[in-house]
Amino acid sequence: MSYRITINPSDHVFNAKTGETVLQAALREGFPLPYGCRNGACGTCKGKIIQGKVDFGRYNEDMLTEAEKEAGIALFCCALPLSELVIECREIGAIKDIKVRKMPCRVQKMERVASDVMIISLKLPTNERLQFLAGQYINILMKDGKKRSFSLANAPHDDELLQLHVRNYLGGMFAEHTFSSMKEKDILRFEGPLGTFFLRENSNKPIIFIASGTGFAPVKSILEHAFHVAETRGNDRHMVLYWGVRIKADLYLANLAGSWQQEHDNFSFIPVLSETLPTDAWQGRTGLVHQSVLQDFDSLSGYQVYACGSPVMVGAARKDFINLRNLPEDEFFSDAFTASLSSPNL
Ligand code: FES
């Protein structure tokens, strides 16, 4: 059994399956309604039932009064549809709609996936979730007042743990701490979500993703979001990922990217190595990653490009794609990693 739900004023329509809350169904179908805790404890997801009936579910009574219920107000993270519904609420349409928060978190898991890359999974306090757009980043707040920025590598629908890909490099204070003394269960503080590197879903243009090193992290988030939304809304937007690294061992989630290619007809994965070791027996693409894109496309005039990684790669891609391949300037989206406070992943 499923119930059709119409959102006012956008007229967007989605379907809730048996046992799904209004919010779960909306997020599953890619309609970002506002939320905080997803547990009836914060009131962020409050909206109005204009037509139809719901079971209001279990929630903290301070967050929803009897008078509000009588007026048709519900917490959408708890409300279970009992009929077709028309609801009234705002949808998150842009980053300005998402509140930047400062929160503590606990290091839940640390996985060393390459000699210089650690994947860390962060758990938020009970009853807390972080709303963000796929591709955005957070700032880890260090004890000395400094900040270190990291892209979120998990997709927004898969938000039980926040995933960061941390690359070790000389002089990277947080990175060095991660590799030398951080332990599971450590407590960190962060602020976020931040950044404008997120999927523009109002376009049907095919997409080229180009990542270097741990620039893979936000691209993973965006792709997993796009695959998830396509499961319910359908999507034949063609997407190709060029992932440039130095040697084969740096392709720390190559199997995952390869499995996306097998599962999704509209996605291809092209790894590119800048150095080949004899022991790698590499038969694939070599050279600078943005040069591989130039080799494969005579024109980018009908494409969107999302580039994330070193400033040198992002700068070269931007210049050459626009000047040599007619990519429209406003179809190039990027996040360049630098040691400054405002760019992720160092
Ligand atoms: S998201 Fe916090 S009450 Fe619904």
Boltz pocket constraint, residues with backbone or C-beta under 6 A from the ligand:
constraints:
  - pocket:
      binder: B
      contacts: [[A, 34], [A, 35], [A, 36], [A, 37], [A, 38], [A, 39], [A, 40], [A, 41], [A, 42], [A, 43], [A, 44], [A, 45], [A, 46], [A, 63], [A, 75], [A, 76], [A, 77], [A, 78]]
      max_distance: 6.0
